[in-house]
């Protein structure tokens, strides 16, 4: 679940979600924790996990994404790029994450794949036109 646009979610709903991908402001709205650094990012991710979501990925823009699950508790860095237009970067991340999840690879590798796709997308103008081809991501 990509909880955008940011809004409160029914706490009972969280128990039925496999994975949630809030950005920093969405994570704050959902947890009440102001996400500003590594410690607060981990705290917000842990709180979502404790609220019933077994896999939490907080997207952090150019810093990458923080993955919190039973197996992983780590920041997965994004590749460094010069951002031109961030339109649809979150959509690109979530789409690429869904593709990777369908391929039976580890969750941290899925997040890395999604980070790479989103990093490529911000180097281009527009939304649909910024989405990378798969051959560009690997």
N, C-alpha and C positions, 0 to 999 in steps of 0.2 A: 504494500500500500504506500503510495506517495501521498501524504496528507496535505496536498496543496489544492486550493489555497488554504492557508493556515486556518484551522478551526479546531475547536475542542471535539474530542471523540468520546463516545460512550465507552466507559471503562470495560463493560462486558464485551464490546466489540473487539478489544485488543486481544482477548484470549483466542480469537478465531483467525488471527492474522499470522501468516508464516513469517513475514518480513515487513519491516516498515523503514521508509527512507526519508525522514524529515531533514530539512536543512536546519541551520542554527536557530532561526526564529521560530520555525515550526516545532522544533524540539523544546524550545523554551515554553511555548504556549501549551504543549502537551504535558510538560513535567513541572513547570514553575521554576526551573533552573536556568539562570542566565548563562548561555553558552558563550564563553569568551576565550577559553584557553583549553589546554589538554585535560586538566583536572575537571573542569566543569563539563566538558564534552563527555568524558568518561562517566561522570556522575549522572548526566541526563540519559545517556545510553543505558546505564545500569538500571535506572529507575524505570525506563520503558520495558526493559527485560523483566524486571520484577513485577511490572504491571501485567505481564502475561505474553509479551511478544518475544518469541524465542530467538529471533534474529533482528538486530537493530543496526542500521547503517545511517549514521548522521553525515550528511554531505556538507563539506566545508569549503566549497569553491576551489580556489587554487591550492589550498592545503591538502586536498584529497578527500578522504572519507574515513570516518572512524567506525570500525566493525566491532560489535559486541554480541557475542553468542556464547554458548557453552564451550565451544572449541577455541574461539578467538576473542581477544580483547586487545585491539591494536589499531593504530593509525596506518592507513594504506595511502601513501603519498601519491600525488598526481604528477604527471610529467610536467616540466616547466615549459610554458609557451608564452607567447605574447598575445594576450586576449584582445580581440578586435570587437567582438559582439557576443555577449553572453546569452542572447535570446535563445531559449529552448535548451540550454545546457542541462538543466535538470531533467527535461523530457528525454534528451539523448542518453543521459546517465541511466535513467530507469528503463528505457528501451533496451539498451545494451546489457544491463543487468539481467533483464528477463531472458534475453537470448542466451547469455552465459549460463543462467540457471537451468535452462532446458538441455544443456549439454553435459550434465553430470560431472562437473568439475568442482573443486573445493570452493567454498564460499569466499575465501579470501582472494582466490584467483578470479572469481566472478566480479568482485568489487574492483579489482585491478583492471580488468577488461573494461568495465563501465567507466572508471576514471579516465582511462586512455581515450575512449570514445568521446567523452565529454570534453577532454582537453583539446582534442582535434576540432570539435565543433565550435569552440570559442575563437578559433583562428579564422573563422569565416563569417560572412554576413548572412543574416536571415535565420529562419527556423528550419524549414524542411531542406533548404539548400545547404545548410551547414552540417547535416548529418553525414558522418563518414561512411565509406564503404567498408565492409568487413576486412578486406585485404589491407586497408590502411591501419587497422587497429592492431593487428598481430605483428 
